[in-house]
Amino acid sequence: MAKRRRFTPEFKARVAMEALRGDKTTQEIAGRHQVHPNQVSAWKRQAVEGLSSVFERDGGGDRKDGQEVELKSLHAKIGELTVQNDFLSKALKL
C-alpha cells in the first residue's frame, strides 16, 4: 500500500494560485504538479473561502470579538483561582 503524500502549505498555495489565475485547466495544473484534479479544485475552493479572513483585521490590529470574550473569561477564571488559592493557603496556616 502506498504512503499518503503530505503537501506543504506553500505548495498548496502555489497550486491554488495557479488555479485561481485561470489561464490553465485544472487537468493541466494537476498533471504538472502530479496531484489529482479533485485536490486542485479543493485547494482552490479553500483558498477562495479563506481569502476573506485576510481582510478581517482592522488597521489598528484590534482583536476579534470572540477573542475578547475568551480573554475576559480567562481573566475571570484566573481571578477565581487566585481567590481560591489565597483562601486555601490561609486555611492551611491555621
C-alpha positions in Angstrom: 0.0 0.0 0.0 1.3 3.4 -0.9 2.0 6.0 1.7 0.0 9.2 1.7 1.8 12.2 0.4 1.8 15.3 2.6 2.0 18.7 0.9 3.3 21.9 2.5 1.0 24.9 2.8 3.3 26.8 0.4 2.9 24.1 -2.2 -0.9 24.1 -1.8 -1.0 27.9 -2.0 1.1 27.9 -5.2 -1.2 25.3 -6.8 -4.3 27.2 -5.7 -3.0 30.5 -7.0 -2.2 28.9 -10.3 -5.8 27.5 -10.4 -7.2 30.9 -9.5 -5.4 32.6 -12.3 -7.5 30.6 -14.8 -5.0 30.5 -17.6 -4.7 26.7 -17.4 -7.3 24.0 -16.9 -7.5 22.0 -13.6 -6.3 18.9 -15.5 -3.2 20.7 -16.8 -2.4 22.0 -13.3 -2.9 18.6 -11.7 -0.7 16.9 -14.3 2.1 19.5 -13.9 2.1 19.1 -10.1 1.3 15.4 -10.1 -1.8 15.7 -7.9 -5.4 14.6 -8.5 -7.6 17.2 -10.2 -10.1 17.0 -7.4 -7.3 18.0 -5.0 -6.5 21.1 -7.1 -10.2 22.0 -7.0 -10.4 21.5 -3.2 -7.3 23.7 -2.6 -8.8 26.4 -4.9 -12.1 26.3 -3.0 -10.3 26.5 0.3 -8.2 29.5 -0.9 -11.4 31.3 -2.1 -13.2 30.6 1.2 -10.2 31.7 3.3 -9.5 34.8 1.4 -11.9 37.0 3.3 -10.1 36.2 6.6 -7.1 38.1 5.2 -9.0 41.3 5.3 -10.8 40.8 8.6 -8.3 42.6 10.7 -8.6 46.4 11.2 -5.7 48.6 10.6 -5.3 49.1 14.4 -4.8 45.4 15.0 -7.9 45.1 17.2 -8.9 41.7 18.5 -11.9 39.9 17.2 -15.0 39.9 19.4 -14.7 36.2 20.1 -11.1 36.6 21.2 -12.0 39.4 23.5 -14.8 37.4 25.1 -12.5 34.4 25.6 -9.8 36.7 27.0 -12.2 38.1 29.5 -13.4 34.7 30.6 -9.8 33.5 31.0 -9.0 36.6 33.2 -12.1 35.8 35.3 -11.0 32.2 35.7 -7.5 33.4 36.8 -9.1 35.7 39.4 -11.3 33.0 40.7 -8.4 30.6 41.0 -6.3 33.2 42.8 -9.0 33.8 45.3 -9.4 30.1 46.0 -5.6 29.7 46.3 -5.4 32.6 48.8 -8.3 31.2 50.8 -6.8 27.7 51.0 -3.3 28.9 51.9 -4.8 30.9 54.8 -6.9 28.0 55.9 -4.0 25.6 56.0 -1.9 28.0 58.1 -4.3 27.8 61.0 
